[in-house]
Amino acid sequence: IAVLCLSAGLVYGIFSFPERSKTDGLEEDQQIIELDYGDLVRQVTTSGRLEFPNRDILNFGTAATVEAILVREGQTVTIGQELVKPDSVTLANLSESVAQAQVDVLAVQDQLDELTNPTDLVLAQAQHKVAQAESAVRGAQKALADVGSSTALDLAEAYQKVAKAAADLESAEEALVDANEPYTADQIKTQEQAVASAISKVKDAEEELSGLGVDFSQSLASALLTQADANAELEAAKNSLESYETTNELRLEKLEEEQVLAQEAYDANMLLIAEYRQSESDGVIWIGMHTLAGLMRNALNENVDLKEKLGDANTALIPYDQLVTTKDKKQADLDKANIAVQDLGGGKLPPELDLQLDKINAAQASLDERLEFGLLTTIAEAEVASLKLGLAALESGASLADVQLLERNLVQAWAERGEAEKSLDEMLAGPDSVIVELKAREIEVAKETLKLARMDLEYVLDITNLSSSSLGSNSLDESPTPDPVELRLAEMDLKVAELDLEEAIQESTDLQSPDAADVELLTAKLLAAEATHTEAVKLLERAIIKAPYEGFISEILVETNDRLGANAPVIEVVDPRVLEMDGIVDEVDILLLSEGQPASITIDALPDTILDGFVSEITPVATVQQGVVTYPLRVQIEVPDNLDLKDGLSAVADLVLEQQLDILLIPQGAIFGTFQDPVVKMETADGIVERPVVLGTSDDFWTEVIAGVVAGDRVVMKVSAAADDPYGTFRQFRRGGPPGRGGGGPPSGRSR
């Protein structure tokens, strides 16, 4: 319960009670006291029990089996310390979820990149598709117009198509040659001579530097360097392969399955084409209700698509095959380097050679960094090569100054060679790789077009021969009525071609200006995939329960091998750094309290120890019991480092409402006169005289004196029962501190 305490820093002993004299003029119930300074404090006292409010019940966050409990109840733990581990299967599944989520993020990111930043090749392919669709529309229009034309016209048109396809193929081949050779032969020859000259200078510089040293291939320093490089390269190759396998485990399985299916489909179609060609050799024209030429054309068109799919499937597996090959090669290189070191006897190198090796390693690290960021590496490679030759020279006894001069010369020669080779590469590479790729595809299209045109010609020739034999020699001069079936087919072909053209134009437009809704949708998918990945990582990190802060284990709620749900409680951790006690105060005092108000706390188990604290929480909802209205509150305690308190201990807190320190105080019984004109009866040399005073705050026992008297003055105090109980005035105080100006803790008393 809470008790309102009003205290003053005056206790019995501040005032002196001299022996009464029959001649001092005092009445029977009066005494002389001496005034002094003290503290006037109003406070509320409340009691309760200690508890640690900061405690967390932790769980796995996913369904799992308890594999290991690494702590015991009551054990002190540090932040991040592992407490409970789930089974390895759960951890493996969570790791797989993280990997799959990462793959999903990369897949959506690729889709978004393709939509918002299409490559030049993709744009060129879209434009080419539009051109092909336009050509198909024109062809369909012409075919529709020519449905009713004579067989002779069909034959002439077939010859014309063959001629045009042959001309288009020749033009495409010439265009590819031009795209691959944008520079003249003389220009390239001149630049090749410049490169040869630069290579010669590099060779001369290398020979001059290597002439100072021993055979580098037989150098122990070189062998040690090669061994270190081979070991580093092997580790890098292993890490790259393991990382790729871990990240793309599911994707690799899918790619291998797609490659097998694509190969089977391609092989089956090739067998079908071979059967058609054999039928063609046997003179077959019709197979069922379809012409052999039409079936052959469809099979050849499908073969182009199947070949492209097979190529895409093989290409998708190239990165993995390259990583495996690289790892095997690096292992062989390391084995070879180890044998070389053993053959040269091993051993330590002189200090100057160790220093040169350090320079080589630093240069190699710089080269690797430039390679990683895609920067030019010519100078960096030259520095590594020159330092290696310098190592051999130093090993043979050459002077450091000569070696450093020749090293600089070699680096300069390499720089000039790099510039010359770069210019030559630009000449040989051509102006635009996209154009080269496009021209190459145009040749393939032209070849297929020519092949189809020749097949159409052969078909028309066959039909012409059959018509001539059945109708006579003059049948070609007549104008037969168009076949309604052929007319309908031609109209449908035109409609399909027009729809294909619209689709191609729309695809090209979408590539150049993607639909905002599509971009927004993929962006949302990317955010969702990233959120899923983040959540998967959090679940994996959370699966092994760790201490969130320094504290102790209050309760372990599971046993080993228990199968738990995602949110099933596993273990409780308590933070002992924050300690609070609960209490209640009366409704009369609640408005005088506020959060943050200071408090003094006494533990029943430590009666001589007073702890500091403050009001941390005041509940706004009252509690009413038997008509008594109180308000719960909490007091946070500042615990010294050397004090170890326990949960549940009983405690009492004094909450200061207001206080005045080091003021002149007078007992209520020493005040006479009226409320408006108070006086005191002061002892003087002439006897007892009345003196007016100005009073301040009062707690009904003690009153502040603002003016009229000073400390040390002796005044009359009325004590109603002084003879029987000389200390009755002080009986309401429960405890107090030493007297004096502002001294000690204030004594306290009940307000009612």
Secondary structure, DSSP 8 states (H G I E B T S, - for coil): --EEEEEES--TTSS------TTS---TTEEEEE-EEEEEEEEEEEEEEEE---EEEE--SS-EEEEEE---TT-EE-TT-EEEEE-HHHHHHHHHHHHHHHHHHHHHHHHHHHHHS--HHHHHHHHHHHHHHHHHHHHHHHHHHTTTS-HHHHHHHHHHHHHHHHHHHHHHHHHHHHHH--S-HHHHHHHHHHHHHHHHHHHHHHHHHHTTS--GGG-HHHHHHHHHHHHHHHHHHHHHHHHHHHHTHHHHHHHHHHHHHHHHHHHHHHHHHHHHHHHHHTT--EETTEEHHHHHHHHHHHHHHHHHHHHHHHHHHHHHHHHHHHHHHHHHHHHHHHHHHHHTT-----HHHHHHHHHHHHHHHHHHHHHHTT---HHHHHHHHHHHHHHHHHHTT--HHHHHHHHHHHHHHHHHHHHHHHHHHHHHH-S-HHHHHHHHHHHHHHHHHHHHHHHHHHHHHHHHHHHHHHH-TTGGGS-----HHHHHHHHHHHHHHHHHHHHHHHHHHHHHS--HHHHHHHHHHHHHHHHHHHHHHHHHHHHSEE-SSSEEEEEE---TT-EE-TT---EEEE-TT-EEEEEEEEHHHHTT--TT-EEEEEETTEEEEEEEEEEEEE-SS-EEETTEEEEEEEEEE---TT----TT-EEEEEEEEEEEEEEEEEEGGG-EE-SSSEEEEEEETTEEEEEE-EEEEE-SSEEEEEES--TT-EEEEE-TTTTT-TTGGGTTB------STT-SS---BB--
